């Protein structure tokens, strides 16, 4: 996908930056895709998601690798241990 760059160290991590400002970050692990993006760049993420058969889409609060991942009111993320 044009503009999306694979990380040179973590080959399962990708990002899209416009003028040095990161607009999309995406990581894959086994059968998971995790991402964060500016709302106006959701269409970039949608193109990636449409390439796969998505069985379950979870937002805001979900379990990943046995940990509860939560999105805070201000948009930040935390992991409950």
Wavefront OBJ file of the C-alpha trace (Angstrom):
o trace
v 0.000 0.000 0.000
v 1.459 3.350 -1.028
v 3.103 5.235 1.803
v 2.878 2.474 4.422
v 6.373 1.543 5.602
v 7.529 -1.676 7.241
v 9.741 -1.124 10.291
v 13.374 -2.070 9.647
v 13.776 -3.710 13.078
v 10.292 -5.029 13.911
v 9.099 -6.572 10.659
v 5.534 -7.021 11.973
v 5.154 -3.262 12.589
v 4.057 -0.781 9.918
v 3.383 2.935 9.864
v 2.261 5.748 7.611
v 3.751 9.198 8.201
v 2.810 12.408 6.417
v 5.429 15.176 6.699
v 6.932 13.372 9.709
v 3.591 13.066 11.516
v 2.556 9.436 12.103
v -1.019 8.932 10.884
v -1.324 5.127 11.068
v 0.463 2.464 13.125
v -0.295 -1.219 12.677
v 1.217 -4.376 14.111
v 0.484 -8.023 13.436
v 0.935 -11.036 15.667
v -0.198 -14.528 14.707
v -3.884 -13.887 13.930
v -4.178 -10.397 15.420
v -3.951 -6.974 13.829
v -3.577 -4.057 16.224
v -3.718 -0.496 14.973
v -4.140 3.129 15.865
v -4.793 5.950 13.437
v -5.963 9.501 13.075
v -9.688 9.322 12.278
v -9.197 10.859 8.824
v -6.831 7.986 7.953
v -9.205 5.154 8.911
v -9.649 4.491 5.168
v -6.007 3.317 5.051
v -6.678 0.776 7.815
v -9.924 -0.271 6.112
v -7.995 -1.171 2.928
v -5.792 -3.513 4.955
v -8.731 -5.031 6.864
v -10.649 -5.622 3.629
v -7.792 -7.840 2.425
v -8.549 -10.337 5.213
v -11.521 -12.326 6.429
v -12.170 -10.570 9.727
v -14.119 -12.756 12.137
v -14.176 -10.425 15.121
v -13.457 -6.720 15.477
v -12.959 -5.367 18.988
v -12.594 -1.714 19.959
v -12.020 0.332 23.104
v -11.651 -2.629 25.525
v -10.487 -6.113 24.576
v -8.231 -8.989 25.628
v -4.903 -9.461 23.868
v -2.361 -12.118 24.866
v -4.213 -12.692 28.119
v -4.226 -9.014 29.148
v -7.103 -6.553 29.228
v -6.396 -3.606 26.912
v -8.444 -0.466 27.535
v -8.745 2.863 25.754
v -8.917 5.862 28.074
v -11.376 8.719 27.607
v -8.612 10.951 26.229
v -7.626 8.375 23.600
v -4.609 6.851 25.349
v -4.239 3.112 25.938
v -3.467 1.041 29.006
v -3.008 -2.621 29.866
v -4.588 -4.000 33.018
v -2.343 -6.535 34.705
l 1 2 3 4 5 6 7 8 9 10 11 12 13 14 15 16 17 18 19 20 21 22 23 24 25 26 27 28 29 30 31 32 33 34 35 36 37 38 39 40 41 42 43 44 45 46 47 48 49 50 51 52 53 54 55 56 57 58 59 60 61 62 63 64 65 66 67 68 69 70 71 72 73 74 75 76 77 78 79 80 81
